[in-house]
Amino acid sequence: MSPLEILVYFIIVLTVIVLLLKVMKKLIYNTVLGLLLLFILNNTIFANDPIPIKIWTIVITAIFGILGAVLLAIANYLGFI
């Protein structure tokens, strides 16, 4: 393996790592904001009938973030939860 090949492989691996970190950063922000929104909704709008905090509600919010929290709020408002 020549030094040029090693350099090319190193640049490719470094580029992939940087791209993965950018995507993971957005996913982590979305998850944290979704869980925070779920907490705020439970303590304000749904204070009398809170959204049940179970493992599946946390998983939905962790996977879908803000959209998951909004969907859970709608489902709770409509009486599905």
C-alpha positions in Angstrom: 0.0 0.0 0.0 1.5 3.3 -1.1 1.5 6.4 1.1 -0.9 8.1 -1.4 -3.5 5.3 -0.9 -3.2 5.6 2.8 -3.8 9.3 2.6 -6.8 8.9 0.4 -8.3 6.3 2.7 -7.6 8.5 5.7 -9.4 11.4 4.0 -12.4 9.2 3.1 -12.7 7.9 6.7 -12.4 11.4 8.2 -15.1 12.7 5.8 -17.5 10.0 6.8 -16.9 10.6 10.5 -17.5 14.3 10.1 -20.7 13.7 8.2 -21.9 11.2 10.8 -21.2 13.6 13.6 -23.2 16.4 11.9 -26.2 14.0 11.4 -26.0 12.7 15.0 -25.8 16.3 16.4 -29.1 17.2 14.7 -30.8 14.0 15.9 -29.6 14.6 19.5 -30.9 18.1 19.4 -34.3 17.0 18.0 -34.6 14.3 20.7 -33.7 16.6 23.5 -36.1 19.3 22.3 -38.9 16.7 21.8 -38.5 15.3 25.4 -38.4 18.9 26.7 -41.6 19.7 24.8 -43.3 16.6 26.2 -42.3 17.7 29.7 -43.6 21.2 29.1 -46.9 20.0 27.6 -47.5 17.7 30.6 -47.0 20.6 33.1 -49.0 23.2 31.2 -51.6 22.3 28.7 -52.2 18.7 29.9 -51.8 19.4 33.6 -55.2 17.9 34.5 -54.9 14.9 32.1 -51.1 14.4 31.5 -49.6 12.3 28.7 -48.6 9.1 30.4 -44.8 8.8 30.6 -44.2 5.2 29.7 -41.3 3.5 27.9 -43.1 3.7 24.5 -43.9 7.4 24.8 -40.3 8.1 25.5 -39.2 5.9 22.6 -41.6 7.7 20.2 -40.3 11.0 21.4 -36.7 9.9 21.2 -37.1 8.6 17.7 -39.3 11.3 16.2 -38.3 14.2 18.4 -40.6 17.3 18.3 -42.9 15.6 15.8 -43.3 12.6 18.1 -44.2 14.9 21.1 -46.8 16.7 19.0 -48.3 13.5 17.8 -48.5 12.2 21.3 -50.2 15.4 22.4 -52.7 15.1 19.6 -53.4 11.5 20.5 -53.8 12.4 24.2 -56.2 15.3 23.3 -58.3 12.9 21.1 -58.4 10.3 23.8 -56.3 7.6 22.1 -53.8 7.4 25.0 
